[in-house]
């Protein structure tokens, strides 16, 4: 199984969708802790599946899953968050990856982890991706 990762920060929604479509992404897994607080309305999770990120993706037949439990609970620790999140994932990664796999059971095709930061090196999704690689999965960052 192959996973992609992407950050929407600094991208207009047309470019964002184009990058997903080029790779045949069928399901986005939102790994933001607060998907309802996005600075751009197009990327905000709402209670209405016709607007925000759910609406944007549904227009191009891409499924949307929000897994806030994969969110970066240490983001406010500006300097320390990578170390803290990596330690956290080292302790509970198996459980979180199991939650991810369970969420994907009813979906097929290519999967992409999504967060805000454009570059994976600036985002906790890189730590998730590294954990997936250690579990034998292939991961490609879309940048």
C-alpha positions in Angstrom: 0.0 0.0 0.0 1.3 3.4 -0.9 0.5 6.7 0.9 1.1 10.2 -0.2 1.2 13.3 1.9 0.4 16.9 1.0 0.1 20.3 2.7 -2.3 22.8 1.3 -0.5 25.9 2.7 0.4 28.4 0.0 -1.6 26.6 -2.7 -4.7 27.7 -4.4 -7.4 25.1 -4.4 -7.0 24.4 -8.2 -3.3 23.6 -7.8 -4.1 21.5 -4.7 -6.7 19.4 -6.6 -4.5 19.1 -9.7 -1.7 17.6 -7.6 -4.1 15.1 -6.1 -5.7 14.1 -9.4 -2.2 13.7 -11.1 -1.5 11.0 -8.6 -4.9 9.3 -8.7 -5.7 10.1 -5.0 -9.1 8.7 -4.0 -9.1 9.4 -0.3 -7.7 12.3 1.8 -7.0 11.7 5.4 -6.9 15.0 7.3 -4.4 14.8 10.1 -5.0 18.2 11.5 -5.8 18.6 15.1 -8.2 21.4 14.4 -9.6 21.0 10.9 -12.5 23.4 11.7 -10.0 26.3 12.2 -8.3 26.5 8.8 -7.4 30.0 7.8 -8.9 29.4 4.3 -12.5 28.5 4.0 -11.8 26.1 1.2 -9.7 23.9 3.5 -11.9 24.2 6.6 -13.9 21.2 7.8 -17.5 22.2 8.2 -20.7 20.5 9.3 -21.9 20.7 5.7 -20.3 18.2 3.3 -21.1 20.6 0.4 -18.7 23.4 1.5 -15.2 23.6 2.8 -12.7 20.8 2.3 -15.4 18.2 2.1 -17.2 20.1 -0.7 -13.9 20.8 -2.5 -12.9 17.2 -2.6 -16.4 15.8 -3.3 -16.6 17.9 -6.5 -13.7 15.8 -7.8 -14.8 12.4 -6.3 -12.2 12.3 -3.6 -13.3 10.9 -0.2 -12.5 12.8 3.0 -11.7 11.4 6.4 -10.7 13.5 9.4 -8.5 11.7 12.0 -7.9 14.4 14.6 -6.2 11.8 16.8 -3.2 12.0 14.3 -3.0 15.8 14.9 0.0 17.5 16.3 -0.8 18.1 20.0 2.6 19.7 20.5 2.4 22.4 17.8 2.3 25.2 20.4 5.8 24.1 21.6 7.4 25.9 18.7 10.9 24.6 19.1 10.3 21.2 20.7 7.3 19.9 18.7 9.2 17.5 16.4 11.0 15.8 19.2 7.8 15.6 21.4 5.6 14.3 18.5 8.2 11.7 17.5 8.3 10.5 21.1 4.6 10.5 21.3 4.3 8.5 18.1 6.9 6.1 19.3 4.7 5.2 22.2 1.2 5.1 20.6 2.0 4.8 16.9 0.8 1.3 16.6 -2.6 2.3 17.9 -2.8 5.4 15.7 -1.8 3.5 12.6 -4.4 0.8 13.4 -7.0 3.7 13.7 -5.9 4.9 10.3 -6.1 1.5 8.7 -9.6 0.9 10.2 -10.7 4.3 8.8 -9.5 3.3 5.3 -11.2 -0.1 5.3 -14.2 1.1 3.4 -12.1 3.1 0.9 -10.1 2.1 -2.1 -7.5 3.6 -4.3 -4.6 5.9 -3.4 -4.5 7.6 0.0 -3.0 10.9 1.0 -2.4 12.4 4.4 -3.2 16.1 4.5 -2.2 18.9 6.8 -1.5 22.6 6.4 2.3 23.0 6.0 3.4 22.9 2.4 6.7 21.1 3.1 6.6 17.8 4.8 9.8 18.7 6.7 7.9 21.4 8.5 5.0 19.2 9.4 4.1 16.3 11.8 2.9 14.3 8.8 6.5 13.5 8.0 6.8 11.7 11.4 3.6 9.8 10.6 5.0 9.0 7.2 8.3 7.8 8.6 6.4 5.5 11.0 4.4 4.1 8.0 7.7 3.4 6.1 9.0 1.5 9.2 5.8 -0.6 9.0 6.6 -1.5 5.4 4.4 1.0 3.6 5.6 3.2 0.7 5.2 7.0 1.2 5.7 9.9 -1.2 5.5 13.5 -0.2 3.8 15.9 -2.7 5.7 19.2 -2.6 
